[in-house]
Amino acid sequence: MSIKYELIIYWSEEDQSYVVEAPELPGCMADGASYEEAVANARTVIEEWIETARELNRPIPEPKGRLLYA
């Protein structure tokens, strides 16, 4: 699956890990010990978010690309 959703990636001092948010998918977040691991985990979580939305017949937002508020 090709992931085209915007990702916001930052270091969390509190969690001592990189955090990734997919703001177009409410509640969709992942983390990892390295930048690469966090992004890989985000890919998995996005796929699971979409799969769950399909199972529940919920709308899946189309990727809009770069967000204005990010």
Residue pairs with C-beta under 8 A, 6 or more apart in sequence:
1 47
1 50
3 42
3 43
3 46
3 47
4 63
4 65
5 22
5 24
5 25
5 46
5 63
6 22
6 23
6 24
6 63
6 64
6 65
6 66
6 67
6 70
7 20
7 21
7 22
7 39
7 42
8 20
8 21
8 22
8 23
8 70
9 18
9 19
9 20
9 35
9 38
9 39
10 18
10 19
11 17
11 18
11 19
12 18
12 19
12 31
15 31
17 31
17 32
17 33
17 38
18 31
18 32
18 33
18 34
18 35
18 37
18 38
19 29
19 30
19 31
19 38
20 29
20 30
20 31
20 32
20 38
20 39
20 41
20 42
21 28
21 29
22 28
22 29
22 42
22 45
22 46
22 49
23 67
23 70
24 61
24 63
24 64
24 67
25 46
25 49
25 50
25 61
27 49
28 42
28 45
28 46
28 49
29 42
29 45
30 38
30 41
30 42
30 44
30 45
31 38
31 41
32 38
32 39
32 40
32 41
50 60
53 59
53 60
54 60
